[in-house]
């Protein structure tokens, strides 16, 4: 019974948070291009996420940077990136991308066996290409071309119905999360450390972006869509390590995605 009450509550929340399409032709064109019918709800969630970021994530990230040497922070980022490789591998297989699957498997085994479980990025020293397919991308390859309206999720940040489903499936496929399922303290600690590590890598960028934006919500929405469009349209592009350092994909999550790293 509680489950149905929760679902009904979510439906009512979305319905009350919708913006009715304008009748003016020009305004209607802008409305359709924006594709944000849930804007009142989304802005509320965005404000909530920013409050969490300002009160928790950003201060802890700054403290983490202050007490942790650069080499250690880089090792932590590499470790969490390595943990994602099995999920990337599964999505490459789902997309029938054999070359991607082989490269991902190569990176995982090289970094796990010779990189101290991923803390050292040995695979990049071996020039093994980087691929990061997710299940949202897999759905796109399978024919789900429409992502749906823009959606801001609590804590997770910018998304869409298709990408939200993709995130959920990717989360279910994460091997370490399954292994720690019976150890909630370790599981939540892993999530916390990963979140703070990602946020630390985005301190300067997000700060400058927010200060330079007249409407931070609209800026984040635009850049998130640019990132997803770029990732979907370039899913088969081989990315060498030297190019990865220069690539800036704007995927803003709370916790922040690891595209923004201190260089």
Sine and cosine of phi, psi and omega as CSV:
sin_phi,cos_phi,sin_psi,cos_psi,sin_omega,cos_omega
0.00,0.00,-0.67,0.74,0.00,-1.00
-0.87,0.49,-0.59,0.81,-0.01,-1.00
-0.89,0.46,-0.67,0.74,-0.02,-1.00
-0.94,0.34,-0.59,0.81,0.06,-1.00
-0.89,0.45,-0.65,0.76,0.02,-1.00
-0.89,0.45,-0.73,0.68,0.01,-1.00
-0.87,0.49,-0.70,0.72,0.02,-1.00
-0.88,0.47,-0.67,0.75,0.03,-1.00
-0.88,0.47,-0.67,0.74,0.03,-1.00
-0.89,0.45,-0.67,0.75,0.01,-1.00
-0.89,0.46,-0.70,0.71,0.02,-1.00
-0.89,0.45,-0.61,0.79,0.00,-1.00
-0.89,0.45,-0.68,0.73,0.01,-1.00
-0.93,0.38,-0.64,0.76,-0.02,-1.00
-0.90,0.43,-0.68,0.74,-0.01,-1.00
-0.96,0.28,-0.28,0.96,-0.01,-1.00
-1.00,-0.10,0.09,1.00,-0.05,-1.00
-0.99,0.14,0.50,-0.87,0.12,-0.99
-0.98,-0.22,0.78,-0.62,0.01,-1.00
-0.95,0.30,0.66,-0.75,0.02,-1.00
-0.87,0.50,0.72,-0.70,0.02,-1.00
-0.95,0.31,0.38,-0.93,-0.01,-1.00
-1.00,0.01,-0.45,0.89,0.02,-1.00
-0.89,0.45,0.78,-0.62,-0.08,-1.00
-0.83,0.56,-0.70,0.71,-0.02,-1.00
-0.93,0.38,-0.68,0.73,0.04,-1.00
-0.90,0.44,-0.59,0.80,0.03,-1.00
-0.91,0.41,-0.62,0.79,0.02,-1.00
-0.89,0.45,-0.71,0.71,0.02,-1.00
-0.90,0.44,-0.65,0.76,0.01,-1.00
-0.86,0.50,-0.70,0.71,-0.03,-1.00
-0.94,0.34,-0.60,0.80,0.03,-1.00
-0.92,0.39,-0.63,0.78,0.00,-1.00
-0.93,0.37,-0.60,0.80,0.01,-1.00
0.77,0.63,0.78,0.62,-0.03,-1.00
-0.73,-0.68,0.88,0.47,-0.03,-1.00
-0.92,0.39,-0.30,0.95,0.00,-1.00
-0.99,-0.13,0.44,0.90,-0.14,-0.99
-0.82,0.58,-0.69,0.72,0.03,-1.00
-0.86,0.52,-0.71,0.71,0.06,-1.00
-0.90,0.44,-0.71,0.71,-0.03,-1.00
-0.88,0.47,-0.66,0.75,0.01,-1.00
-0.92,0.40,-0.57,0.82,0.06,-1.00
-0.91,0.42,-0.69,0.73,0.03,-1.00
-0.92,0.39,-0.60,0.80,0.04,-1.00
-0.89,0.45,-0.68,0.73,0.03,-1.00
-0.90,0.44,-0.63,0.78,0.04,-1.00
-0.90,0.44,-0.71,0.70,0.00,-1.00
-0.89,0.45,-0.64,0.77,0.03,-1.00
-0.91,0.41,-0.58,0.81,0.05,-1.00
-0.90,0.43,-0.68,0.73,0.06,-1.00
-0.88,0.48,-0.67,0.75,0.00,-1.00
-0.90,0.43,-0.72,0.69,-0.04,-1.00
-0.93,0.38,-0.58,0.81,-0.08,-1.00
-1.00,0.04,-0.49,0.87,-0.12,-0.99
-0.84,-0.54,-0.90,0.44,-0.19,-0.98
-0.89,0.46,-0.78,0.62,-0.06,-1.00
-0.90,0.44,-0.74,0.68,0.02,-1.00
-0.88,0.48,-0.67,0.74,0.01,-1.00
-0.92,0.39,-0.63,0.78,0.02,-1.00
-0.88,0.48,-0.65,0.76,0.03,-1.00
-0.92,0.40,-0.64,0.77,0.05,-1.00
-0.91,0.41,-0.64,0.77,0.04,-1.00
-0.87,0.49,-0.67,0.74,0.02,-1.00
-0.91,0.41,-0.61,0.79,-0.07,-1.00
-0.92,0.40,-0.53,0.84,-0.10,-1.00
-0.96,-0.27,-0.09,1.00,-0.07,-1.00
-0.89,-0.45,0.82,-0.58,0.03,-1.00
-0.88,0.48,0.44,-0.90,-0.01,-1.00
-0.83,0.56,-0.68,0.73,-0.05,-1.00
-0.90,0.45,-0.58,0.82,0.03,-1.00
-0.95,0.32,-0.65,0.76,0.02,-1.00
-0.90,0.44,-0.64,0.76,0.04,-1.00
-0.90,0.43,-0.64,0.77,0.03,-1.00
-0.89,0.46,-0.65,0.76,0.02,-1.00
-0.90,0.44,-0.69,0.72,0.04,-1.00
-0.88,0.48,-0.69,0.73,0.03,-1.00
-0.88,0.47,-0.64,0.77,-0.01,-1.00
-0.87,0.49,-0.74,0.68,-0.02,-1.00
-0.94,0.34,-0.54,0.84,0.10,-1.00
-0.89,0.45,-0.66,0.75,-0.01,-1.00
-0.90,0.43,-0.56,0.83,0.02,-1.00
-0.90,0.44,-0.40,0.92,-0.03,-1.00
-0.99,0.12,-0.21,0.98,-0.10,-0.99
-0.86,0.51,-0.65,0.76,0.04,-1.00
-0.87,0.50,-0.58,0.82,0.04,-1.00
-0.94,0.35,-0.68,0.74,0.07,-1.00
-0.87,0.49,-0.66,0.75,0.00,-1.00
-0.87,0.49,-0.72,0.70,0.00,-1.00
-0.87,0.49,-0.67,0.74,0.00,-1.00
-0.93,0.36,-0.58,0.81,0.08,-1.00
-0.89,0.46,-0.64,0.77,0.05,-1.00
-0.91,0.40,-0.69,0.72,0.03,-1.00
-0.85,0.52,-0.56,0.83,-0.02,-1.00
-1.00,0.02,0.04,1.00,-0.01,-1.00
0.86,0.51,0.60,0.80,0.04,-1.00
-0.98,-0.20,1.00,0.05,-0.07,-1.00
-0.89,0.45,-0.66,0.75,-0.01,-1.00
-0.90,0.44,-0.67,0.75,0.04,-1.00
-0.88,0.47,-0.71,0.70,-0.03,-1.00
-0.86,0.50,-0.68,0.73,0.00,-1.00
-0.91,0.42,-0.67,0.74,0.01,-1.00
-0.91,0.43,-0.67,0.74,0.00,-1.00
-0.90,0.44,-0.70,0.71,0.03,-1.00
-0.89,0.46,-0.63,0.78,0.03,-1.00
-0.89,0.45,-0.68,0.73,0.02,-1.00
-0.90,0.44,-0.68,0.73,-0.05,-1.00
-0.89,0.45,-0.74,0.67,-0.03,-1.00
-0.94,0.33,-0.61,0.79,0.02,-1.00
-0.90,0.43,-0.72,0.70,-0.04,-1.00
-0.96,0.28,-0.55,0.84,-0.01,-1.00
-0.96,0.29,-0.71,0.71,-0.08,-1.00
-0.99,0.15,-0.63,0.78,-0.11,-0.99
-0.92,-0.40,-0.05,1.00,-0.02,-1.00
-0.91,-0.42,0.47,0.88,0.04,-1.00
0.83,0.56,0.81,0.58,0.03,-1.00
0.89,0.45,0.42,0.91,0.10,-1.00
0.97,-0.25,-0.14,0.99,-0.01,-1.00
-0.92,0.40,-0.49,0.87,0.10,-0.99
-0.95,-0.32,0.70,-0.72,-0.05,-1.00
-1.00,0.02,0.94,0.35,0.00,-1.00
-0.89,0.46,-0.56,0.83,-0.05,-1.00
-0.88,0.48,-0.58,0.81,0.02,-1.00
-0.94,0.34,-0.56,0.83,0.08,-1.00
-0.90,0.43,-0.45,0.89,0.03,-1.00
-1.00,-0.02,0.10,1.00,0.01,-1.00
0.86,0.51,0.58,0.81,0.08,-1.00
-0.98,0.18,0.82,-0.57,-0.07,-1.00
-0.86,0.52,0.42,-0.91,-0.02,-1.00
-0.97,-0.26,0.79,-0.61,0.13,-0.99
-0.74,-0.67,0.63,-0.78,-0.02,-1.00
-0.69,-0.72,0.85,0.52,0.01,-1.00
-0.94,0.33,0.68,-0.74,0.06,-1.00
-0.89,-0.45,0.12,-0.99,-0.09,-1.00
-0.96,0.28,-0.43,0.90,0.13,-0.99
-0.87,0.48,-0.65,0.76,0.08,-1.00
-0.91,0.40,-0.63,0.78,0.04,-1.00
-0.87,0.49,-0.69,0.73,0.04,-1.00
-0.87,0.49,-0.63,0.78,0.04,-1.00
-0.88,0.47,-0.71,0.70,0.01,-1.00
-0.90,0.43,-0.56,0.83,0.01,-1.00
-0.97,0.25,-0.09,1.00,0.06,-1.00
0.90,-0.44,-0.02,1.00,0.03,-1.00
-1.00,0.08,0.99,0.16,-0.11,-0.99
-0.98,0.21,-0.49,0.87,-0.01,-1.00
-1.00,0.03,0.86,-0.50,-0.02,-1.00
-0.98,0.21,-0.36,0.93,-0.09,-1.00
1.00,-0.05,0.00,-1.00,-0.05,-1.00
-0.93,0.36,0.39,-0.92,0.06,-1.00
-0.87,0.49,0.63,-0.77,-0.08,-1.00
-0.57,-0.82,0.78,-0.62,0.08,-1.00
-0.97,-0.24,0.87,-0.49,-0.03,-1.00
-1.00,-0.05,0.58,-0.81,0.06,-1.00
-0.84,0.54,0.77,-0.63,0.01,-1.00
0.94,0.33,-0.71,0.71,-0.07,-1.00
-0.97,0.26,-0.53,0.85,0.08,-1.00
1.00,-0.07,-0.44,-0.90,-0.10,-0.99
-0.85,0.53,0.67,-0.74,-0.02,-1.00
-0.27,-0.96,-0.30,-0.95,0.09,-1.00
-0.38,-0.92,0.23,-0.97,0.01,-1.00
-0.81,0.58,-0.70,0.72,0.00,-1.00
-0.91,0.42,-0.71,0.71,-0.04,-1.00
-0.95,0.32,-0.50,0.87,0.05,-1.00
-0.91,0.40,-0.66,0.75,0.08,-1.00
-0.89,0.45,-0.68,0.73,0.02,-1.00
-0.87,0.49,-0.68,0.73,0.03,-1.00
-0.88,0.48,-0.66,0.75,-0.01,-1.00
-0.89,0.46,-0.69,0.73,0.01,-1.00
-0.92,0.40,-0.69,0.72,0.04,-1.00
-0.85,0.52,-0.63,0.77,0.01,-1.00
-0.90,0.43,-0.64,0.77,0.00,-1.00
-0.92,0.39,-0.53,0.85,-0.07,-1.00
-0.99,0.13,-0.15,0.99,-0.06,-1.00
-0.93,0.37,0.91,-0.42,-0.09,-1.00
-0.87,0.49,-0.69,0.73,-0.05,-1.00
-0.91,0.42,-0.59,0.81,0.03,-1.00
-0.89,0.45,-0.61,0.79,0.08,-1.00
-0.91,0.41,-0.67,0.74,-0.03,-1.00
-0.90,0.43,-0.52,0.85,-0.04,-1.00
-0.99,-0.12,0.19,0.98,-0.07,-1.00
-0.86,0.51,-0.57,0.82,0.01,-1.00
-1.00,0.04,0.03,1.00,0.01,-1.00
-0.82,-0.57,0.97,0.23,-0.10,-1.00
-0.86,0.51,-0.56,0.83,0.00,-1.00
-0.90,0.44,-0.72,0.69,0.02,-1.00
-0.91,0.41,-0.64,0.77,-0.02,-1.00
-0.90,0.44,-0.74,0.67,-0.01,-1.00
-0.94,0.35,-0.52,0.86,0.07,-1.00
-0.91,0.41,-0.63,0.77,0.04,-1.00
-0.89,0.46,-0.71,0.71,0.04,-1.00
-0.88,0.48,-0.67,0.74,-0.05,-1.00
-0.91,0.41,-0.74,0.67,-0.02,-1.00
-0.89,0.46,-0.66,0.75,0.02,-1.00
-0.89,0.45,-0.67,0.75,0.00,-1.00
-0.89,0.46,-0.72,0.70,-0.02,-1.00
-0.92,0.38,-0.58,0.81,0.03,-1.00
-0.90,0.43,-0.70,0.71,0.02,-1.00
-0.90,0.43,-0.69,0.72,-0.04,-1.00
-0.91,0.41,-0.58,0.82,0.03,-1.00
-0.87,0.48,-0.59,0.80,-0.01,-1.00
-0.95,0.31,-0.20,0.98,-0.06,-1.00
-0.92,-0.40,0.18,0.98,-0.11,-0.99
-0.83,0.55,-0.84,0.54,-0.07,-1.00
-0.92,0.38,-0.67,0.75,-0.08,-1.00
-0.89,0.45,-0.78,0.63,-0.04,-1.00
-0.92,0.39,-0.56,0.83,0.03,-1.00
-0.90,0.45,-0.72,0.69,0.01,-1.00
-0.93,0.37,-0.59,0.81,0.00,-1.00
-0.91,0.41,-0.69,0.73,-0.01,-1.00
-0.91,0.41,-0.67,0.74,-0.01,-1.00
-0.92,0.40,-0.49,0.87,-0.03,-1.00
-1.00,-0.05,0.07,1.00,-0.05,-1.00
-0.96,-0.28,0.74,-0.67,0.11,-0.99
-0.98,0.20,-0.49,0.87,0.07,-1.00
-0.70,-0.71,1.00,-0.05,-0.09,-1.00
-0.87,0.49,-0.60,0.80,0.02,-1.00
-0.86,0.51,-0.75,0.66,-0.02,-1.00
-0.91,0.41,-0.59,0.81,0.04,-1.00
-0.90,0.44,-0.71,0.71,0.01,-1.00
-0.90,0.43,-0.64,0.76,0.03,-1.00
-0.88,0.48,-0.72,0.69,-0.01,-1.00
-0.90,0.44,-0.70,0.71,-0.06,-1.00
-0.95,0.31,-0.57,0.82,0.08,-1.00
-0.87,0.49,-0.70,0.71,-0.01,-1.00
-0.92,0.40,-0.61,0.80,0.07,-1.00
-0.86,0.50,-0.69,0.73,0.00,-1.00
-0.88,0.48,-0.76,0.65,-0.03,-1.00
-0.90,0.43,-0.66,0.75,0.01,-1.00
-0.88,0.48,-0.69,0.72,0.01,-1.00
-0.90,0.44,-0.67,0.74,-0.03,-1.00
-0.93,0.38,-0.65,0.76,-0.02,-1.00
-0.94,0.35,-0.63,0.78,-0.05,-1.00
-0.98,0.19,-0.29,0.96,-0.03,-1.00
-0.86,-0.51,0.56,0.83,-0.08,-1.00
-0.92,0.39,-0.38,0.92,-0.05,-1.00
-0.98,-0.19,0.12,0.99,-0.03,-1.00
-0.99,0.15,0.77,-0.64,0.08,-1.00
-0.97,0.23,0.78,-0.63,-0.04,-1.00
-0.92,-0.39,0.94,-0.33,0.06,-1.00
-0.96,0.29,0.33,-0.94,-0.06,-1.00
-0.87,0.49,-0.63,0.78,-0.03,-1.00
-0.91,0.41,-0.45,0.89,0.04,-1.00
-0.99,0.16,-0.50,0.87,-0.01,-1.00
-0.87,0.49,-0.63,0.77,-0.03,-1.00
-0.88,0.47,-0.56,0.83,-0.05,-1.00
-1.00,0.04,-0.33,0.95,-0.08,-1.00
-0.96,0.27,0.76,-0.65,0.03,-1.00
-0.84,-0.54,0.98,-0.19,0.07,-1.00
-0.98,-0.21,0.77,-0.64,-0.16,-0.99
-1.00,-0.06,0.99,0.13,0.06,-1.00
-0.91,-0.42,0.98,-0.22,-0.10,-1.00
-0.99,-0.12,0.89,-0.46,0.09,-1.00
-0.82,-0.58,0.30,-0.96,0.16,-0.99
-0.85,-0.53,1.00,-0.01,0.28,0.96
-0.96,0.28,0.45,-0.89,-0.05,-1.00
-0.92,0.39,0.62,-0.78,0.06,-1.00
-0.95,0.31,0.35,-0.94,-0.19,-0.98
-1.00,0.06,0.34,0.94,0.08,-1.00
-0.95,0.33,-0.43,0.90,-0.07,-1.00
-0.98,-0.20,0.99,-0.13,-0.03,-1.00
-0.89,-0.46,0.53,-0.85,0.05,-1.00
-0.90,0.43,0.80,-0.59,-0.04,-1.00
-0.97,-0.23,0.00,0.00,0.00,0.00
